[in-house]
Each structure stands twice: as structure tokens, then as C-alpha cells.
Amino acid sequence: TWGRLSVLAQWRSEARIAFEVSPKAFTPPPKIWSAVVHVTPLAEPRFPATPKTLEQVTMAGFGQRRKMLRQSLKQVSADAIALCEAAGVEPTLRAENLDIQAFCGLARALDAQRAAG
């Protein structure tokens, strides 16, 4: 599933599943399979964004997973709808529906909103 850690990791690195690990490898065995992930850092982030602001946007977005962005982003912006519009993101979407580029756009729009503000 898509989450905050996935967004932040894939923004700065190339991640791939190296292999899966059976539940029998653990004591007590979990009810799920695990995976070992190979992470290779990128020379530059995939899209421009301030790291701290991107962390804040992903924390707000995924902190209330079932909320629409217009509600969840109120934690970081007094006008979450304007923030979404400035980033070209539909405010009725949920965080799990966005890609990395959209999150970076929200972070840049938040930085601009704060600078104007």
C-alpha cells in the first residue's frame, strides 16, 4: 500500500523488492509474508521540493487516511483548498490517490503560500 514512507523513500531513491521472507522465518510467525527491500539513493530527488515541507505535507495527508485533502491539509495550511488548487491537485482526493509528483507540488505550493503569507 502507498503511504508516507513510500512517498519519501521513492522521492529520493530507487526501491525494489529483493526477495520475500516466509512467516516461518520468524518466532512467533506473523500471519503475513515479509520482504527485503533494496534501496539505492538517487543523485537528485525525483521532483523539486523542500524536504521538511514534503515531510509535513505527507504527514498531514496520511495522518488522516480516510479524509479528503481539503480536510487533512488543514493541519499545515489555513486555506487547504487554495493550496490544492495552486498545486493542481483536486482537493476531494485522498492522500493514497496522489503520486510523488503531486506531493512535491503540494510542498512547493505550501512553501509559496507561507512566503506570501
C-alpha positions in Angstrom: 0.0 0.0 0.0 1.0 3.6 -0.6 2.0 5.6 2.5 4.1 8.4 3.8 7.3 6.3 4.0 6.8 5.1 0.4 6.5 8.6 -0.9 9.5 9.9 0.9 11.7 6.9 0.1 10.8 6.9 -3.6 11.3 10.6 -3.8 15.0 10.2 -3.0 15.7 6.6 -4.0 15.0 3.7 -6.2 13.4 0.9 -4.2 12.8 -2.7 -5.3 11.8 -5.9 -3.5 14.9 -8.1 -3.4 13.1 -11.2 -2.1 10.2 -12.3 0.1 10.6 -13.9 3.5 8.3 -16.7 4.8 6.4 -16.2 8.0 8.2 -19.4 9.2 11.5 -17.3 9.4 10.2 -15.5 12.5 9.3 -16.6 16.0 6.4 -16.3 16.5 5.5 -16.4 12.8 3.3 -13.5 11.6 0.3 -14.1 9.5 1.8 -12.3 6.5 4.9 -12.7 4.3 7.7 -10.1 4.7 10.1 -8.7 2.1 13.6 -7.4 2.0 13.8 -4.1 0.1 16.9 -2.9 -1.8 17.1 0.9 -1.7 19.5 2.8 -3.9 19.8 6.6 -3.3 19.3 8.9 -6.3 21.8 11.6 -7.1 18.9 14.1 -7.0 15.3 13.9 -5.8 12.8 12.9 -8.5 11.0 16.3 -8.2 11.9 19.6 -6.6 10.6 20.1 -3.0 11.9 21.2 0.4 12.4 18.0 2.4 10.9 19.4 5.6 7.8 20.7 3.8 7.4 17.5 2.0 7.5 15.6 5.3 4.9 17.9 6.7 2.6 17.5 3.7 2.9 13.7 3.7 2.4 13.6 7.5 -0.8 15.7 7.2 -2.1 13.8 4.2 -1.6 10.3 5.5 -2.2 11.2 9.2 -6.0 11.1 8.5 -6.0 8.5 5.7 -9.8 8.5 5.1 -10.1 12.3 4.9 -10.0 14.2 1.7 -7.1 16.5 1.2 -9.2 19.6 1.7 -9.6 18.4 5.3 -6.3 16.7 6.1 -4.1 19.5 4.8 -5.8 22.0 7.2 -3.0 20.9 9.6 -0.4 22.6 7.5 -2.4 25.4 5.7 -5.2 27.7 6.8 -6.5 27.5 3.2 -6.1 23.9 2.2 -8.4 24.2 -0.9 -6.3 27.1 -2.3 -3.2 25.0 -1.5 -4.5 22.1 -3.6 -5.6 24.4 -6.4 -2.1 26.1 -6.5 -0.6 22.6 -6.8 -3.1 21.4 -9.5 -4.4 18.7 -7.2 -8.1 18.0 -6.7 -9.0 18.8 -3.0 -11.5 15.9 -2.9 -8.8 13.3 -3.4 -7.3 11.3 -0.6 -3.5 11.1 0.0 -3.3 7.5 -1.2 -4.6 8.7 -4.7 -1.6 11.1 -5.2 1.7 10.3 -6.8 5.1 11.6 -5.8 5.0 14.5 -8.2 1.6 15.7 -6.7 3.0 15.6 -3.2 6.0 17.6 -4.3 3.7 20.1 -6.0 1.8 20.5 -2.7 5.0 21.0 -0.8 6.1 23.7 -3.3 2.7 25.4 -3.1 2.8 25.3 0.7 6.3 27.0 0.6 4.9 29.7 -1.7 1.8 30.1 0.4 3.9 30.6 3.5 6.3 33.0 1.8 3.3 35.1 0.6 1.8 35.0 3.9 
